[in-house]
Amino acid sequence: MTATIILWSHALAALLFAGLALSQLRDRAVSVPRAAFVAALGMTALWTLAVAGIGSQDLTTRITESLRNIAWLAFMLAVLRRDPAARQARAVTMIYGVVMLVALAGIVLSLIQSTVTGDIVQGIAAVRILLRMMVALGALVLVHHLYSAVAPGARGGIRLAVVALAAMWLGDLSLYTAAYLGGGWPMELIATRGLAMVAIVPVLAIAVHRNGDWTLKLSRTVTWQSLSLVALLAYAGVTVLAISAIDAFAGGYTRLAQTAFVFGSAAALLTLLSSPAIKAWLRVMVAKHLFNHRYDYRAEWTRFTDTLGKPGEGAPPLEERIVKAVADVTDSSAGLLLVADGGGLSLGATWNWDGAVPGAMASEALAEFLAHGGRIVELDSVRAGEATPVELTAVPQWMLDAPAAWAIVPLVHLNQLIGAILLARPPIDRSLDWEDFDLLRIAGRQVASYLAEARAHEALADARRFDEFNRRFAFIMHDVKNLVSQLTLVARNAERHADNPDFRADMIATLKDSVGRMNELLARLSQHNSGRVEEPLAVELMPIVERVMRRRGGSHPIAITGKRDAVAIADPARLEQALGHLLQNAIEASAAGEPGGIVLGASTLEVIETGAGMSASFVRDRLFRPFVSTKDNGFGIGAFEARQVVQAMGGTLDVVSREGEGTRFTIALREALAPVKMERAA
């Protein structure tokens, strides 16, 4: 039964592969991948026909199988090289060549095996099976590389072909592994492989229908990982061959020699790969020989921006991140940030810099050269005397004396020098080329904009602090004006009532109160004073009104009416401040002797004056704007600050005014509920 399945499955596969090849020949389109595809289909048809007709272990079958592998590898290489960006990938081409050479070596061993006799035949057969396993492994790795190297958007056209080829070589690898370990050829696996080959044909036919021209767009993002996998599999293959050779020649010390080889080679490989210099050299070699350009610009820019914008509380300062971002571009191990300071450059930040850093970082000559030319200075050329005369005189001696100093990158923003970055040498020393200069110049401009933006934010913060100080000062000047008015009244009355003991006692109390208020005003100017309103409490309004009236000293008649037991939610000190501003404005707006009034509601305070009043447009557009006043000597702060204070306590300040009749200011506060703690504002 198994033999029948092997016969008919391989015969059907031969017919299907031949039919697919003939259908491709009828298409007049000509391309290298298409020709290689037709050749691979033809060789696969011949191989399956040989398995069905003369057996899987016949010399002809083994040769056609190796030729089949070579043909499919040639097709994959043609597809890979169809993209212009991959034509310089000599390392990958060499890997294809090595796998093809191993397949050819299998053909040679098959021919040799057919001509020799004796015990050596088994040894050749074992080596031949190992070579076939290596071919299958290498082909699978190259299939993975082909799929990974294709850009994600273009993988749909190659996916089915990759699946078909992977299934074919996975079947080969399973069969050869079982034969090598078991010492015989499992017929069930041969039959299964025949059925798999039948299933592969329609998959390839669909792949041809989707992408008959085999045009692909390659990507560099996974090339390094693919080559690493190829190297590991190559190491595994070499290890298997070495162990087989030790088994043949080591005699009684076979196990010891094999163990020593495996551990010794693994330790040597890990030691080499853990060296930063070796890894840097490998990256340079891969970039130099595998790609048209040294840098993967998308990956470099992504890493650059990620380093600059790294969030979190534990992130380094911006200046240090700037140095690291630029240094990572060229794999430099350290760097210094020099910032523009006057006419020269001074130290701004360091990253991994071990050498001595002088106090005077750079002269005005270097700063002027970097600002005007914007050129990147390669210090090795300066040391060798090959730089321009300006560079030779501008670069400070301490940079030339530092062996690690490698290049100076100017940071220019809008034709203004923001600073410069001194880069240390990378692990693999090399000269800067045009790609380095271009990428470092762009990176320098980008970090210069970051630094300039950071400085602008700092200047804006300083300006905001000055604005806050000026705002506080304007409010305080208004309060000082009120205090001056109060003290002026006291001084005027002292001329007439100095002999009155009651007046002297009241005058001393007024002076003490004024001193206390002045100290409060000075405290409000401090940068540590946040100016926040205290948490409002339920307070009685009448004591606050009485205290404000006492400070006025009875200089102007004010009538107090309404609910004398009124209670509201407020901050007593702030409410007293707002009421004082409104009352002072009412007194100044009224004629001498013209009475004013304060009306207490359930949770409101009304300040009434019968002066000239204000127009509706003035109330709407200008009354509550700072520094706008109808009085010749007014600051225009009282009403503005009063509304700010009231709103901060959760209340409102409304005004009704008519020209020629007067003005009514209404402070509406939150009502105090019964459960709220009562506090007397005395």
Order of alpha helices (4+ residues) and beta strands (2+ residues): alpha-alpha-alpha-alpha-alpha-alpha-alpha-alpha-alpha-alpha-alpha-alpha-beta-beta-alpha-beta-alpha-alpha-alpha-beta-beta-alpha-alpha-beta-alpha-beta-beta-alpha-beta-beta-alpha-alpha-beta-beta-beta-beta
